[in-house]
């Protein structure tokens, strides 16, 4: 089985070639990428990078200030930025018109994108946003399936209501600008981030409404799951709709805010009809991991608060690399269920001034992210060429993130896109080298020992410098040794492979030799013979790394 290499594309930004931008600009002023920009050439190049799956972010129709003939603009009070958040869905059954060349044929263009992606040998993922919707959700495609259509708005909670209400109140949204009239909502609905107030703040998800899955949150979280709540049925219909369109996987937004009982019911139902469809949970509470895997039946979970946060702290020199061992230990055998990443649309770009500041001191972290276990690894488009996310765009400030709210561009990615040629023609030498690193890393990730093998942490058997991390990946026939220097200084030492590890790998001879297959400037080993009582000597300059194959027969030149 191959390892999943997931490439996240923010669809609205990916193909935008405009370089002349206006702060807080409109679509007409700043441009927007289209699904058709993601051409056969683009997809083939992404596939050549080593990617196996693409997550198209921002596909579904969401709240926006842009007006279309059959899709009127939303009230600006409930839109963040000019373009709007892709997580304020206003029709689960429709495509965002911004990303269509011909908005009237937006579903056809999506279906063609799915076909192009599959033709390139890539699987298609989209967002499933189950916890909240736009404040004025309305489906033009299936109006009979609208949320809230049959709700009893006189009560705060009813098991068959789609929303939670605050009776005898009127919504008061945070004021950003003056408009001719304010957005009106009476009674006020509960805001998406569980804000049970008619006065959400700017820090709340004020543009969204919380969906009701049959839990009386205000009265002890009492569960009312029999009969099946109406919201459950509607959400299952949505998943089935997109599976029939050829979607291969769903990244489930804020999955932990939806009861695990729903996930068990819905994912079981989907997998009976579509056995190969996968589900990833965006989840940040480790105490819920086991339940969301075993009962909720998710295939993978976000590893944000574990490995991502640890690696970021190491890169920022707030923590040493010997803390990495705590990440896999705390997962209690669920390591292979974790989706790992260093960037996504929520996190700051690696090379931004708010994170690493450059790519060199993060390469070890990316190697570990991709090779620590058999679970999937994800990168965010532009990461492979060092996108910095510099400057303010509008609703998004200068915070090291690529905006998801504004009409904008991704400058370093544009250099690879090269006016639609997708040949990297405008990349610098350093950017080309970085992209080659990602290519080579993804090739390494498909070694059988990485994609399907076991992991062995070598720290317990060694007295290594604090910022050296060493581990093994192996199968019965393939053995890899990783030595990573996370320090800004040269490090020397010896890595000993204990007898316990040799037994695990079923290596019974001391006549074992190493051959470097991946690394940056690693010095020659002082001895290439692997002896349990001697070990392997290494000298690695700052942030350098080396990966060896372990061979039970001597390598001859």
C-alpha positions in Angstrom: 0.0 0.0 0.0 1.3 3.5 -0.9 1.5 6.3 1.7 -1.1 9.1 1.2 0.6 12.3 0.3 -2.1 14.9 0.5 -1.8 18.3 -1.3 -4.1 21.0 0.0 -5.2 23.5 -2.6 -7.1 26.7 -1.7 -9.1 26.6 -4.9 -9.9 30.3 -5.0 -6.2 31.3 -4.9 -4.4 28.5 -6.7 -4.9 29.8 -10.3 -5.1 33.6 -9.7 -2.4 35.2 -11.9 -3.1 38.8 -10.9 -0.1 40.6 -9.4 -1.7 44.0 -9.0 -3.7 43.9 -5.8 -5.8 46.3 -3.8 -6.1 45.9 -0.1 -9.6 44.6 0.7 -10.2 44.4 -3.0 -13.2 43.0 -4.8 -13.1 40.0 -7.2 -13.1 42.4 -10.1 -10.1 44.3 -8.7 -7.9 41.4 -7.4 -9.0 38.5 -9.5 -9.8 34.9 -8.5 -8.6 31.5 -9.4 -10.9 29.1 -11.2 -11.3 25.3 -11.2 -10.4 25.3 -14.9 -7.0 26.8 -13.9 -6.2 23.5 -12.3 -5.3 22.1 -15.7 -4.1 18.6 -16.8 -0.6 20.0 -16.9 -0.9 21.4 -13.3 -2.2 18.1 -12.0 0.4 16.0 -13.7 3.2 18.2 -12.3 1.6 17.8 -8.8 1.5 14.1 -9.3 5.2 14.1 -10.4 6.0 15.8 -7.2 4.9 12.6 -5.5 1.4 13.6 -4.4 -1.3 11.0 -4.3 -4.3 12.9 -3.2 -5.6 16.5 -3.5 -7.8 18.3 -1.0 -9.7 21.1 -2.8 -10.5 23.6 -0.1 -13.3 26.1 -0.6 -15.3 24.2 -3.2 -18.8 24.5 -1.7 -20.9 27.6 -2.1 -20.3 29.9 0.9 -21.2 33.4 2.1 -19.6 36.2 0.0 -20.1 39.9 -0.9 -19.9 39.2 -4.6 -23.2 39.3 -6.5 -24.2 36.9 -9.2 -27.5 36.9 -11.3 -28.9 33.9 -9.6 -26.9 34.0 -6.4 -27.3 37.4 -4.6 -24.5 38.6 -2.4 -24.8 38.0 1.3 -25.2 40.9 3.8 -21.7 42.2 4.6 -22.4 41.9 8.3 -22.2 38.1 8.0 -19.2 37.9 5.6 -15.6 38.0 6.8 -13.7 39.7 4.1 -14.9 40.5 0.6 -14.6 36.8 -0.6 -15.9 35.3 2.6 -15.0 32.2 4.7 -15.2 28.9 2.9 -16.5 27.5 6.2 -19.6 29.6 6.2 -21.5 27.3 3.9 -24.7 28.6 2.3 -25.5 25.6 0.1 -24.0 22.2 0.8 -25.2 21.0 -2.6 -23.7 23.7 -4.7 -20.3 24.9 -6.0 -18.9 28.4 -5.1 -19.6 30.5 -8.2 -16.3 32.4 -7.8 -14.3 29.5 -8.9 -16.3 28.7 -12.0 -15.4 30.1 -15.5 -19.1 30.0 -16.2 -21.1 30.3 -12.9 -24.1 28.8 -14.6 -22.1 25.6 -15.3 -20.2 25.5 -12.0 -21.3 21.9 -11.2 -20.2 20.7 -14.6 -16.8 22.4 -14.1 -16.4 20.7 -10.8 -17.3 17.3 -12.3 -14.7 18.0 -15.0 -12.1 18.8 -12.3 -12.8 15.6 -10.5 -12.4 13.7 -13.8 -9.1 15.5 -14.6 -7.8 14.8 -11.1 -8.6 11.1 -11.4 -7.1 10.9 -14.9 -3.9 12.3 -13.4 -3.9 9.4 -10.9 -4.9 11.5 -7.9 -7.7 11.1 -5.5 -10.1 14.0 -4.7 -10.9 15.3 -1.2 -13.2 18.2 -0.2 -14.3 19.7 3.0 -17.3 18.5 4.9 -18.4 21.3 7.3 -20.9 19.7 9.7 -20.8 21.9 12.8 -22.1 25.2 11.4 -23.5 27.0 8.4 -23.8 30.6 7.1 -26.3 32.7 9.0 -28.5 32.9 5.9 -28.1 29.3 4.6 -30.4 28.5 1.8 -30.1 25.7 -0.8 -31.2 26.7 -4.3 -30.4 23.2 -5.4 -32.5 21.3 -2.9 -34.7 23.9 -1.1 -36.8 21.1 0.4 -33.7 20.1 2.4 -33.0 23.5 3.8 -31.8 23.7 7.4 -34.2 25.3 9.9 -37.2 25.1 7.5 -39.4 23.2 9.9 -37.8 24.3 13.2 -39.9 25.3 16.2 -38.2 28.7 16.8 -40.2 29.3 20.1 -37.9 26.9 22.0 -34.2 27.1 22.6 -33.8 23.3 21.9 -35.8 20.6 20.3 -34.2 17.3 19.1 -35.6 17.7 15.6 -34.7 21.3 15.2 -31.7 22.0 13.0 -30.6 25.1 15.0 -30.4 26.3 18.6 -32.3 29.4 19.4 -32.3 32.2 21.9 -36.0 33.0 22.2 -37.2 36.6 22.6 -33.9 38.0 21.4 -32.6 39.7 18.3 -29.1 39.1 17.0 -26.6 42.0 17.5 -23.6 41.4 15.4 -20.2 43.2 16.0 -20.1 46.4 14.0 -17.2 46.7 11.6 -18.6 49.3 9.2 -21.7 51.3 8.7 -24.3 50.0 6.2 -27.7 51.2 5.1 -29.3 48.4 7.2 -28.1 45.8 9.7 -28.5 42.0 9.2 -31.6 41.0 11.1 -32.2 37.7 12.9 -35.0 37.1 15.4 -35.0 35.1 17.4 -31.2 34.9 17.5 -29.6 31.6 16.6 -26.6 30.2 18.5 -23.3 31.1 16.9 -21.1 28.4 15.4 -18.4 28.2 18.1 -21.1 27.4 20.7 -21.6 31.1 21.6 -25.0 31.0 23.3 -25.4 34.8 23.2 -27.3 37.2 21.0 -24.2 39.4 21.1 -21.3 37.5 19.5 -18.0 39.3 19.4 -15.5 39.7 16.6 -13.5 36.8 18.1 -16.6 34.5 17.7 -17.6 32.7 14.5 -20.3 35.3 14.2 -20.9 34.7 10.5 -22.1 31.1 11.2 -24.9 29.3 13.1 -24.4 26.2 15.2 -26.1 23.0 14.0 -28.2 20.9 16.4 -27.4 17.2 16.4 -29.8 16.3 19.2 -27.7 17.4 22.3 -29.3 19.8 24.8 -26.1 21.7 25.4 -27.6 24.2 27.9 -29.1 21.5 30.1 -26.3 19.0 30.9 -25.6 17.9 27.3 -28.4 15.4 27.4 -28.5 13.4 24.2 -31.7 12.8 22.2 -30.7 10.5 19.5 -33.9 8.4 19.2 -35.5 8.9 16.8 -32.6 9.9 14.5 -32.4 13.8 14.6 -33.3 15.6 11.4 -29.8 17.1 11.1 -28.3 13.6 11.0 -30.4 12.6 8.0 -29.7 15.8 6.2 -26.0 15.5 6.7 -25.9 11.9 5.5 -27.7 13.0 2.3 -25.0 15.6 1.7 -22.2 13.1 2.1 -23.9 10.7 -0.3 -24.4 13.4 -2.8 -20.7 14.2 -3.0 -19.7 10.6 -3.0 -21.8 10.1 -6.1 -19.9 13.0 -7.7 -16.7 11.0 -7.4 -15.3 12.5 -4.2 -12.8 10.0 -2.6 -12.4 11.6 0.9 -13.7 14.2 3.3 -11.7 16.4 5.6 -14.3 17.0 8.4 -14.1 20.5 9.8 -14.2 20.8 13.6 -15.3 17.1 13.9 -14.9 17.1 17.6 -17.8 19.7 17.9 -20.2 17.1 16.5 -21.2 14.0 18.6 -19.2 10.9 17.9 -22.5 9.0 17.7 -23.3 10.8 14.5 -20.0 10.0 13.0 -20.4 6.3 13.9 -23.8 6.3 12.2 -22.9 8.4 9.1 -19.4 7.0 8.3 -20.7 3.4 8.7 -23.5 4.2 6.3 -21.2 5.8 3.7 -18.6 3.0 3.9 -21.3 0.4 3.2 -22.1 2.2 0.0 -18.7 3.6 -0.9 -16.1 1.4 0.9 -13.0 3.2 -0.4 -14.1 6.7 0.8 -11.9 8.1 3.6 -12.5 10.5 6.4 -10.1 12.8 8.3 -11.2 14.5 11.5 -10.0 18.0 12.4 -9.6 17.4 16.1 -7.6 19.0 18.8 -8.5 17.1 22.0 -6.3 14.0 22.5 -8.7 12.5 25.0 -11.1 12.1 22.2 -8.7 10.4 19.7 -9.4 6.8 20.7 -13.2 7.2 20.6 -13.2 9.0 17.2 -11.1 6.2 15.7 -12.6 3.1 17.2 -16.3 4.2 17.5 -16.5 7.2 15.3 -14.7 5.2 12.5 -12.5 8.0 11.2 -9.6 6.8 9.1 -7.3 9.6 10.3 -7.1 12.5 12.8 -5.2 15.8 12.8 -1.9 15.5 14.7 -1.7 19.2 15.5 -1.4 19.4 19.3 1.1 16.5 19.3 3.7 16.4 16.6 3.0 19.8 14.9 3.2 21.8 18.1 6.3 19.9 19.3 8.2 20.4 16.0 7.2 24.0 15.9 8.6 24.5 19.4 11.8 22.8 18.4 12.2 25.0 15.3 11.6 28.1 17.4 14.1 26.8 20.0 11.6 26.6 22.8 12.0 22.9 23.1 14.7 20.3 22.3 14.3 17.3 19.9 14.4 14.7 22.6 10.8 15.7 23.3 9.7 14.1 20.1 9.5 10.7 21.8 6.6 11.9 23.9 4.5 12.4 20.7 4.3 8.7 19.7 4.2 7.5 23.3 1.2 9.6 24.1 -0.8 8.2 21.1 -1.0 4.7 22.7 -0.7 2.8 19.4 -2.7 5.2 17.2 0.4 6.7 15.5 -0.6 5.2 12.1 -4.0 7.1 12.3 -2.5 10.6 12.4 -2.5 13.1 9.5 0.8 15.0 9.9 1.7 18.4 8.5 3.7 21.6 9.0 1.3 23.9 7.0 -2.4 24.2 6.3 -4.8 27.0 5.8 -5.1 27.6 9.5 -1.4 27.6 10.4 1.3 30.1 9.6 3.6 29.5 6.7 6.9 27.9 7.7 9.1 30.5 6.1 7.1 33.5 7.4 8.7 35.8 10.0 6.2 34.5 12.5 7.4 30.9 12.3 10.8 29.5 11.0 11.8 32.5 8.9 13.4 30.3 6.3 13.1 26.8 5.0 16.5 25.3 6.0 15.8 24.9 9.7 12.5 23.2 9.1 13.7 20.4 6.7 14.3 17.9 9.5 10.8 18.6 10.8 9.3 17.9 7.4 11.3 14.7 7.1 10.0 13.5 10.5 6.5 14.6 9.6 6.6 12.5 6.4 8.4 9.4 7.7 7.7 8.9 11.3 4.8 6.5 10.7 2.6 5.0 8.0 -0.2 7.7 8.3 -0.7 10.4 5.7 1.4 13.5 5.3 0.0 16.8 4.0 1.5 20.0 2.5 -0.2 23.2 1.6 0.2 24.5 -1.9 3.1 27.0 -2.1 4.8 25.2 0.8 7.1 23.4 -1.6 8.5 26.7 -3.0 8.7 28.6 0.3 5.6 30.8 0.3 5.9 33.5 3.0 2.4 35.0 3.1 3.7 38.6 3.5 1.5 41.6 4.1 -2.1 42.4 4.8 -4.8 41.4 2.4 -8.0 42.8 3.9 -9.9 40.9 6.6 -6.7 38.9 7.1 -3.8 40.9 8.6 -0.1 40.4 8.2 0.1 37.3 10.4 2.0 34.8 8.3 -1.1 33.0 7.0 -2.4 32.9 3.5 -5.8 34.5 3.7 -8.9 32.4 3.3 -11.2 35.5 3.5 -10.0 37.8 0.8 -9.5 37.9 -3.0 -5.7 37.6 -3.1 -2.8 35.7 -4.6 0.1 33.5 -3.5 3.2 35.1 -5.0 5.8 32.3 -4.6 3.3 29.8 -5.9 2.7 32.1 -8.9 6.3 31.8 -9.8 5.9 28.0 -10.1 2.6 28.5 -11.9 4.4 30.8 -14.4 1.4 32.2 -16.1 -0.3 28.8 -16.4 2.7 26.9 -17.8 3.2 25.1 -14.4 6.9 24.6 -15.1 8.5 26.6 -12.3 9.9 29.0 -14.9 10.1 31.9 -12.5 11.5 30.1 -9.4 14.8 31.0 -7.9 17.6 28.4 -7.6 16.8 28.0 -3.9 13.1 27.5 -4.6 13.9 24.8 -7.2 16.1 23.1 -4.7 13.4 23.2 -2.1 10.9 21.7 -4.5 13.4 19.0 -5.3 13.7 18.3 -1.6 10.0 17.7 -1.3 10.0 15.5 -4.4 12.8 13.4 -3.0 11.2 13.2 0.4 7.9 12.0 -1.1 9.8 9.3 -3.0 11.5 8.3 0.2 8.1 8.2 1.9 7.0 5.5 -0.5 9.7 3.1 0.5 7.9 0.1 1.8 9.5 0.5 5.2 8.1 4.0 5.5 4.7 3.4 3.9 3.9 0.1 5.5 6.7 -0.7 8.0 7.3 -0.4 11.7 8.9 2.5 13.7 11.6 2.2 16.3 12.7 5.2 18.5 16.5 5.0 19.2 16.7 7.6 21.9 16.2 5.2 24.8 19.3 3.2 23.9 21.5 6.2 23.3 23.0 9.2 25.0 22.6 11.7 22.1 22.9 15.4 22.1 19.4 16.9 22.9 18.8 18.1 19.4 19.6 14.9 17.6 16.8 12.5 16.9 17.4 9.0 15.5 14.9 6.3 14.6 14.4 3.2 12.4 11.8 2.4 9.9 11.7 -1.2 8.8 9.9 -4.2 7.3 11.2 -7.8 7.1 13.3 -7.0 4.1 14.0 -3.3 4.2 15.7 -1.2 7.0 16.2 2.5 7.2 18.1 4.6 9.8 17.3 8.3 10.2 19.6 10.7 12.0 18.4 14.3 12.2 20.2 17.3 13.6 17.7 20.0 14.8 20.4 22.1 16.2 21.9 25.4 14.8 25.3 24.0 15.7 27.3 21.0 14.3 26.7 17.9 16.3 28.8 14.7 16.6 28.0 11.5 18.4 27.4 7.8 18.0 24.1 6.1 17.4 23.9 2.6 18.8 21.2 0.1 17.5 20.4 -2.1 20.5 20.1 -5.9 20.3 16.3 -5.4 20.9 16.0 -3.5 17.7 18.1 -6.0 15.7 15.8 -8.7 17.0 12.8 -6.8 15.9 14.3 -6.4 12.4 15.4 -10.1 12.5 19.0 -9.1 11.7 21.2 -11.9 13.1 24.6 -10.9 11.7 27.1 -8.3 12.9 28.3 -7.9 9.3 25.9 -5.1 8.6 26.7 -2.0 6.5 25.1 1.3 5.8 24.5 3.2 2.5 23.4 6.8 2.6 20.3 7.4 0.4 19.1 10.8 1.4 20.8 13.7 3.2 22.4 17.2 3.0 26.1 17.3 3.4 26.5 14.4 5.8 30.1 13.6 6.7 31.3 10.1 5.9 30.8 7.6 8.7 33.9 7.0 10.7 33.0 3.3 10.5 30.4 1.8 8.3 30.2 -1.4 10.3 27.2 -1.8 12.5 28.2 -3.3 15.8 25.8 -3.3 18.8 28.7 -2.4 21.2 30.2 0.3 19.1 27.5 2.0 17.1 27.5 4.4 14.2 29.6 7.6 14.4 28.2 10.7 12.8 29.1 14.4 12.3 26.2 16.6 11.1 26.4 20.3 10.5 23.6 22.6 11.6 20.2 21.4 10.6 21.6 18.5 8.5 20.2 15.0 8.2 21.1 11.7 6.8 19.1 8.6 6.0 20.8 5.2 5.5 19.7 1.8 4.2 20.9 -1.0 6.4 22.3 -3.9 4.5 23.3 -7.2 5.9 25.7 -7.7 3.1 28.7 -5.4 2.6 28.2 -2.6 0.0 30.9 -2.7 -2.7 31.5 0.2 -5.0 
